[in-house]
Amino acid sequence: MTTRAKTAELIEELVDYDGIQLLLLKTDRKHYMLAMAIQREGMDDPFFGCEITDKVYDTYFDEKADLHFAFRQAIRKNYYFFDLSKATGNIVELEKATSDEAENAFYWPQVGFFSRSHTTHFNRPSFEGETKTFIIDGRWGTNDFSHFHGKMSDLYALFGVLHRIGGTHNKTERGFIRKAIQDRFWRGGGSYLGFYDDLMERNRLLKLSPLEVAKIQYASPGEISLRGDRKVLSDVNDIIEVFDEKWSELSITYKNIHGTLRKERLLRARPVTHFSSAAVRNLVLDSARKFAEDMRLERIDEVYEACDGNVLVFSKLVLSIYRRANELYMFHAEGRIQRVG
């Protein structure tokens, strides 16, 4: 087998957002290739891509790794350019990137883009669910859409698990969320990303309708439709409405709790680290519980119990929920998103 690919055949348009953004191909070496739209002089419709193994292909489509990870696992570390406008039928001619070009961050996908953000149903199981439609306006890029969908997905995953805590599988789900919380040090971004990823994986295993893109159309204004479980989507919608009503109050509470943890030097501390006094610990606990109530989060007692009564972990978890809901709310506050159904 040759050490580099020369041509590739188009298989599927994975993301079509204001034009094709991500493609799946198969090269003349019989490997899958992922390729994303870029800007490059000398090409009318340039793409940058790489061949991946079947294992990486499965890992990416199973949502166990993001697009950036898939690119990092390129076969032989070879990367390619092609001009889609020059395709002959479904075949494109590949141009091997130099080492410097291959490491140019401008060509690479952002960290955090997962296959759940695809605008096609290719290689995804079909689920029943309700559709929630949003009108979008202003300037949107692929990264904006991925960020919006990512924060929606985190909250959707959380509420999906919280729903089951109050259902027939209460004991099993309490055990799961307890382990997901206690497996982490809660010292930095990795803990939070891993926690929400675990929630998504749990929902997937238990066949909860995933939050998927049902439709995306860019114009001014444009439209995004997301499909998922009706009750869980309703919870996500409710927390955005709470922020619409109480954003200033919630923002102040967040800053107060975060500021206290910072003064106590606990923001990056391990769960076993103690507060300076019982009075400060109780103040943070009361503030975090009220904060959760003000955001109208359900199952607060169960979540606190899953944290093993650890006030530091509980408060950090509640703050993380606020951050995700706040970033989502900002799309609404800036007039970039309107809920319509």
N, C-alpha and C positions, 0 to 999 in steps of 0.2 A: 504493500500500500504506500502511496506517495506521502511525503511528510507535510504536504500542505494541500488545501482544497483549492480548486480552480473555478468551479461553478457551484451554484446552489439552486434548488427548486423551491418556489414559494409554496407553503402549505396552508398557512392561516394568518389573517390579520388579527393579532391579539388585542391591540389597542388602537382604536380609531377615534381620535379626539382632535377636532379641528385638523383633520388629515391623519394619515396612518402614522402611528408613533412607535409601534412595536410589531415585529414580524417573527413568525416561526418558519424556518426553512429546513431542507435536508440537503446536505452537500453531496458532491460526487463521490465522497468517501463514505457515504451512508451514515453520517453523523447528523444529529439535530443541530441546528444553529439558531440562536436568538440574536436579533439585530434591531437596534433602535435608531430612530431618525435623529440626524445631527445636522450641523451646518459645516460645510467644507467647500472651499473654493475649487472650481473646476468641475463640480458635479451639480446637476439640476435637482436631484432628489436623493441626497446621500444618506447612507446607513452605515452603522458601525456594529460589527457583530463578532461572534466567536462560536466555534463548535463546542458542544458539551457531550459528556457521556450519558448513557441511558440512566445511570444512577442519579446524576445531577438533574437531568430532565424530570425524573420522578420526584426528586426532593423539591424542586421548584414548583411543580404543578400541585404537589401535595401541601403547599404553603408552609413547608418546614424551613425554607430558606428564601431570601429575597433575590431580586434580579441582580443586585450588585454581587452577591455571593456566587451566583451562577456564572457571571462574567469572570470572577476571580478563579474559577475552576476550569477555565478554557483549556481544551486539549492542546498539549505541547506549548501552551501559552502563546498560541498564534491568534492574532486578531485581524479582521478583514474589513475593507470598505467595499461598497458597491453602490452603483447609481441605479435606483429603481426605475427611473425614466428610460433607461437603456435596456430594460428587460426584453428578452425575446420570448414571447409567450409567458411562461412562468419561470423561465431560467434567467438568472443574473450572473454576470461575470464578476469574480472576486479579485480584489487587489489586496495583497498582503500588506498590513501596516508595519512600519519600521518599529523598532523598540521604543524610540522616543514618542512616536505617534500613539503606540499602544498604551503608554503610561500617561497620556494627556487626560487629565481629569475632566476636561471639557467634553470629552466624548463618552464618559462613563455614566451609567445610571446612578441616581441617588440611592443612598442606603434607605431601606424601608419600603421599597415598592414590591408588593407581593402579587402573586397570580390572581388573588381575589379582586384586584383592581382591573382585571381585563374587561374589555367591553364586549367580549364574545363568550359564548358558552362552550367553546372548544375544550375538550378534555375535562369537563366539569359535570358532576352528576346534576340531574334536574330535580329541583325541590319546589314544592308548592309554597306560596307565601303571598303576603300583601305587598303592594308596591307603594312606596312613598316618593313623591315627585317634588323636586326643588327647581325653582327658576334661578338661573345663574346670570350674573351681570358683572361688568367690569372686566379687567384683564386677567385671564386665567391661563396658566401653563400646565403642563403635565404634572409638575411637582406640586402645584396648588391642588390639583384634583386628587393626587395621591395622598397628600397631607389631610385633606378633608375626609377622604374615605378611610384613612388610617385611624383618625380620631373617632369617627363614627363606629368603626369596627371594634375599637377598644371598649367603648361604652356598651355596644351591642353584646359583646362577649361577656362583660361583667353582669349585665342585667339578665342575660340568658341563664347564667349560673345561679344568680340570686333568686330567680323564679323557681328553680328546682329545689332550692333549700326549703321553700315553703310548700313543696308538693309531696307526692307519694314517695319520692326518693330522697327525702330529707336527710336521713342519716348518712347515706352514701355521699351525697353532695357536700354535706358539712365536712366529712372526712377529706374529700378532695380539696376543698378550698383551704382547709386547715393546713394540709401538706403543701399546697402551692404557696401559701404565705410563709410557712415556717422553713421552707427550703432555701429562703433567700436572706441575704444580709441587709438589704434595704439601705445600701450605702451610696448607690449611684444609679445611673441610667440603666445599666444592664439588668439590675434586679426588677425594675419596673417593666421593661420590655419583655423580660422572660415571664413575668407573672401574667401579663395580658396575653402573651402568646400561649401560655398554658391554658388559659380560659378559652381561647379560640379553638385550640386542639380538643379540649374536653367537649365543647359544643359540637364539633365536627364528628367526634366519635359517637356521640349520643344522638346524631342525626337531627340536631336543631337546624332548621333552614338557615344556611349561611347568609351573611349580608353580601349580596352580589349586585353587580351593576346590571340593571334590566335595560337601560337605555341611556345614551348620552348624545347630546346634540349641541354643538357650539354655534352660537349666533350672538346677537346682542339685542334682547337677552337670549340665553340658551336654556338647556334643560338637562337635568340629571334625574334618573329614576333608579332608586335602589329597592331591591326586593328582599324580604326577610319575614321572620315571625311577627305576626300582628301585635301581640302583647309586648314583645321586646322592643319593637320599633316605637310603640306608643310610649314606653318608658324613656327612650332616648329623646323623643319629641317633648315629653313633659319636663325633662331637666333643662332643655333649652328655653322653654317657656318660663321656668323659674328664674333663670339668668336674666331673661328679658325684664322680669319684675323686680329682681333684687340684686342686680349686678353690683352696684356700689357697696351694698352691705356685705355681700359675699366676698368681694375683693378686699375689704378692710379686715374681715375675719381671717382670710387666708394670710394676709401680711402679718397679722398679729401672731398667729400660730407659727408661721414660718420664722418670724423674727425671734420668737421665744426659743425655738429649737436651735437657731443660729447662735443666740447668746449662750445657750447651754452647751454649745459645740457638739450638737447631736445630729446635725444634718447628714454627716457621713459616718456616724458612729454605728457600731454593731448593735444588734437588738439587745444584747445583755448589758449594755451601758446604762447606768442609772442617771436620773435627774439629780440636780444639786440638792433638792429637798422634796419632801412629800407634798408640800404646798404647791410647788411648781408642777409636779406630776399631776396632781388633782386638777389644777387650773387647765393644763393642756388637755386632760381627759374630758373635762366638762365642755371646754371650747370645741374640741373635735367632735364630740357627740352632738352638740347643738348645731355645729357646722353641717354635719351629715343630715340632721333633721331639716335644716333650712334648705338644703338641696333636695329635700324630699326623697332621700334614699331609703329604701326598704331593708328590712332584716339587719338593722344596725346592731342589735344585741348579738345576733348570730355571727356577724362579721367580727365583732369585738372578741367573742368567745373563740373564734377561729384563730385570732391573733394570740391566743393563750393569755388574754388579759394584759398583754404587753402594750402599754400606752404609747411608747415610742413607735412601734410598728403600726399600731392602729392609726395614729395621727398621720404618719407618713402615707399610709394607704389612702386615707380620706383626702389628703392634699393632692395626691396623684389623680384621684377622680375629678377633683375640682379643675386641675390643670387641663385635663382632656376636654372636659365640658366647656371650659372657658375658651380654649382655642377653637372649638367648634362654634361657640356662640359668637366669636369675633367675626366669622364669616357672615353671620346675620347682622351684627351691629354695623359692619362696614357696608352693608347693602349688597354684598356679593352673592348672597343666598336668600331666597324666600321660600318658605314652605307653602305648598299649594295643594297637597293631597297625600 
